[in-house]
Amino acid sequence: MHALPEGAPATLNEAFALVNAATNPGVFELKLMVLAEAAGQALYGAMAEDAPNDEVKALLLANGREEMAHAHRVSRAIGAITGEDYPVPSAEENPYLTAPMKRRPVTAATLAGLAQSEFAGDSLYTGSQSAAAVAVVKNPSVLTYTGVLTSSPSKPATRASW
């Protein structure tokens, strides 16, 4: 089992609340992000099992893969900041996935709520000068494809979404 960082909230909902309230996340919050984003893949996967059609199922599974990709990007940022690995746990090793998942019906309202949560999470990544952003400025290759900040030889660093 992957250990929770010292002082981490006991539940996934509490971790989400702490991360979403952060205005300038540091390494502690980034570690919580790794665990929460990795848990997102399992959560979206469970919802996909109850999807009303193949299109919604595909969307939920794609969102789950994106959550895991986010976890890996944040993990790499932690490594760039601290020089130490903070591996992304599998669902079986994630301490925030030890309790049985509650099944939620997949409705238009549920999907709208998920979209709002994703937009709130995106504003954390794009709207703060976090430790991850500093790491990317120092080493833009840490986060490939997209990241808190992106840059190229011809363009200065700019904000982007994860």
Secondary structure, DSSP 8 states (H G I E B T S, - for coil): -----TT--SSHHHHHHHHHH-SS--HHHHHHHHHHHHHHHHHHHHHHHT-SSHHHHHHHHHHHHHHHHHHHHHHHHHHHHHSS------GGG-GGG-S--------HHHHHHHHHHHHHHHHHHHH---HHHHHHHH-GGGS-SS-SEEEETTEEEEE---
